[in-house]
Amino acid sequence: MKKLERFYFPFFMAMFMTAIMSFVLTAIHQGFHPQFFMNWGKGFSLAFPIAFLSVIFVAPFVYRITEALKIAETKSASELPETTNTTKTTESTKPVKKTKHAKQ
C-alpha cells in the first residue's frame, strides 16, 4: 500500500489539470454544442495518461530545482553583510528607568 501512496498526488494533480485544460480548450476550439461533453471526454481520455506520466517523471526534476533555489537563496541571504544601527539615540528613544520611589 505504501508504494501506491507516492502516486496519489501525481494522479490527482494530473486528473484535475487535464480536466480543466481539456474543458477550456474544447470550449475555445469547438464552442458549446450538443456533442461538447463527448468531445471533452475524448480529449480528456487522450490527455490524462500523458499528463500523469509527465507528472511522475517531471516531479523529481522540479523538486531538485526548487531545492537548489532554496539553498541558493539561503546562501545569498547569509552572505549579506550585517546591518549596523547608525541612528543616534535621542531623549525620546532612551528607555525610562523606574525608581524605587516612583508612583505607579
N, C-alpha and C positions, 0 to 999 in steps of 0.2 A: 504494500500500500504506500510506503514511503517513497518508492520510486515514481509513483504516479503523481504525488503531490507537487513535484517540480514542474509538472505540465499544466497545472491548474491555471496559473497566471497567464502563460502564453496562450492557452486555449481561449480563455475568456477575453483577453485583450484582442486577439485576432478575430474572434467572433463579433465583438462589438464594433471594432474598427471596420471590418468588412461589411457588416450590416449597414452602418452609417454611410460609408463611402459608396457602396453599390446602390443604395437607395438614392442618394443625391445625384450620382452620375446617371443613373437610369432616368431619373426625373428630368435632368437637364437635357439629355440627348433625345429622349423619346416623348417627354411630357406625360401627363396622366391620361390614360386611356383604359379601356376595358381589360387589356392584356398586361397592364402595368405590373401587377403583382407576380404574374407568371414570368415575365421578363426579368424582374428584380430577383426572383428566386433562382433563375438560371445564372444570372450574373453573380449572385452570392455563392452558389454552389461551385462555380468555377474559381472564384477569387479566394474563398476561405482556405483551401488547402495550401495555396501559395502563401497567403498571409501567415498561416500557422507555422509553416516550415521556416518562413523568413524570421518570425519572432524567435523561434527555437534557436536558429543558427546565428542571428544577429545580436541577440540579447547579451551573450557573454562579451562580445566585442564592445558593445555600447557600455557595458558595466566597466570594462577596463578603461575606456576613455574617460568616463566620469570619475573614476577613482584617481586617474592620473591628473585630471583637472583639480580635484580636491587637494591632492598632495602638492601640486604646483602653487595653488592658492595659499596653502598653509606656509610653504617655504617663502613665498614672496612677502607674506604678512610678517613672518618672523625676521626677515632681513631688513625691515624698515627700521630707521633709527628711532631710539627712544625720544619721545617728545618731552621737552622740559617746560616747566611753568615759568614764563618770563613776566608774568603780571606782578606788579608791585602790590604789596599788602597795604591797604588803607585802613583808616579807623573803622569804617563801616564793615569791613570784611574780617576784622580780627575777632576771635571768639571772646565772648564775655565771660569773665571769671566770676564765679559766685563766691561770696564771702560768707563767713560763719554768721555774721550779724545781719545779713540781708534779709529783709522781709519777703516772704513768698506769698 
